[in-house]
Amino acid sequence: MRLREAGWRVWRLDAEMALHDAAMHRFGQWWRRMVRGGHAFAEVSGLHRASPKRIWARETARALAWSAVLPVALLLGWLVHPAFYAALLVYPAQVTRLALRDRARGADALSFAFFSVLSKFAESWGVLKYRLSRLTGRAPTLIEYKA
């Protein structure tokens, strides 16, 4: 990002350079990966907040909107009137929307959509952990590998 903003060009080879094996076999491994992803979104968007590209700012905002702001708004709405619980249907509606959008994935479309929505909660946790570490003056690390 910094090289491009300084006017440099980044060239890519049209060849496979590496094979990435996520090696995730349990839900906890996936969850920790999503938390680390949210932490990375927040850290990188913070590093480049002055950049016109605002890298990963949308991902950070999306995670917070779906899993922090929206649930709080629904809870506050419920205090006004219990009918606001019906607004919880926004989550199944989003899963359905994503599954229909990605139906080319076939049978995996629904599970991919479900985990895409669920991942926002883990990503928000990572964003909040990063922001808390910045507020308290601690180094923003996220080392919690328990394979």
C-alpha positions in Angstrom: 0.0 0.0 0.0 2.7 2.5 1.0 4.8 1.6 -2.1 1.8 2.2 -4.4 0.9 5.5 -2.7 4.6 6.6 -3.2 4.1 6.1 -6.9 5.8 2.7 -7.2 4.2 -0.2 -9.1 3.9 -3.7 -7.8 4.3 -6.5 -10.4 2.9 -9.9 -9.9 4.0 -13.2 -11.5 1.3 -15.2 -13.2 2.3 -18.3 -11.4 1.4 -20.1 -8.2 4.0 -19.0 -5.6 2.7 -20.8 -2.5 0.0 -23.1 -1.3 -1.9 -22.1 1.8 -3.3 -24.9 3.9 -5.6 -23.5 6.6 -5.6 -26.9 8.4 -8.7 -26.0 10.4 -10.6 -29.0 11.6 -12.5 -27.7 14.6 -14.9 -24.8 15.2 -12.6 -23.2 17.8 -9.8 -23.0 15.2 -12.1 -21.3 12.8 -13.3 -18.9 15.5 -9.8 -17.9 16.5 -8.9 -17.3 12.9 -11.9 -15.0 12.5 -11.0 -13.1 15.7 -7.5 -12.6 14.3 -9.0 -11.4 11.1 -11.1 -8.8 12.9 -8.0 -7.7 14.8 -6.1 -7.4 11.5 -8.9 -5.4 9.9 -8.8 -2.9 12.8 -5.0 -2.7 13.0 -4.5 -2.2 9.2 -7.4 0.2 8.8 -6.0 2.2 11.7 -2.5 2.2 10.2 -3.9 3.5 6.9 -6.7 5.7 8.1 -5.1 8.8 6.4 -4.8 6.9 3.1 -7.4 7.7 0.4 -7.9 4.0 -0.1 -8.9 3.4 3.6 -7.9 -0.3 3.4 -10.0 -2.6 5.5 -12.1 0.2 6.9 -15.3 -1.2 5.3 -14.6 -4.7 6.7 -14.1 -3.3 10.2 -17.3 -1.2 10.0 -19.3 -4.2 8.6 -18.2 -6.5 11.4 -19.1 -3.9 14.1 -22.4 -3.0 12.4 -23.7 -6.6 12.1 -22.5 -7.9 15.5 -22.3 -4.9 17.9 -24.4 -2.0 16.7 -27.4 -4.0 15.3 -27.8 -6.3 18.4 -27.6 -3.3 20.7 -30.2 -1.5 18.6 -32.5 -4.5 18.6 -32.2 -4.8 22.4 -32.9 -1.2 22.9 -35.8 -1.4 20.4 -37.2 -4.4 22.4 -37.3 -2.2 25.5 -39.6 0.2 23.6 -41.8 -2.6 22.2 -41.4 -6.4 22.2 -42.3 -6.5 18.5 -38.7 -5.5 17.8 -37.7 -9.1 18.4 -39.1 -9.7 14.9 -36.2 -7.6 13.6 -33.9 -10.5 14.6 -35.1 -12.0 11.3 -32.6 -9.7 9.6 -29.9 -12.4 10.3 -31.7 -15.3 8.6 -32.6 -12.9 5.8 -28.9 -12.0 5.3 -27.9 -15.7 5.3 -30.5 -16.3 2.6 -29.4 -13.2 0.6 -25.8 -14.4 0.6 -26.7 -18.0 -0.2 -28.8 -16.9 -3.2 -26.0 -14.5 -4.3 -23.4 -17.3 -4.2 -25.6 -20.2 -5.3 -23.0 -21.1 -7.9 -21.2 -22.7 -4.9 -23.9 -25.3 -5.0 -24.5 -27.1 -1.7 -21.8 -25.1 0.1 -23.6 -21.8 -0.6 -25.9 -22.0 2.5 -23.1 -23.1 4.9 -20.8 -20.4 3.5 -23.5 -17.8 3.9 -24.2 -18.9 7.5 -20.6 -18.8 8.5 -20.1 -15.5 6.8 -22.7 -13.9 9.0 -21.5 -15.7 12.1 -17.9 -14.6 11.4 -18.9 -11.0 12.0 -19.3 -11.7 15.7 -15.8 -13.1 16.0 -14.4 -10.3 13.8 -16.0 -7.7 16.1 -14.4 -9.4 19.1 -11.0 -9.0 17.4 -11.7 -5.4 16.5 -12.8 -4.7 20.1 -9.7 -6.4 21.5 -7.5 -4.3 19.2 -9.2 -1.1 20.2 -9.0 -2.0 23.9 -5.3 -2.7 23.6 -4.8 0.7 22.0 -6.9 2.5 24.7 -4.9 0.8 27.5 -1.6 1.5 25.9 -0.7 -2.2 25.6 0.9 -3.5 22.4 -1.9 -4.7 20.1 -0.9 -8.4 20.0 -3.2 -11.2 19.4 -1.2 -14.3 20.2 -3.6 -17.0 21.4 -2.7 -20.0 19.4 -4.0 -23.2 20.9 -3.8 -25.7 18.1 
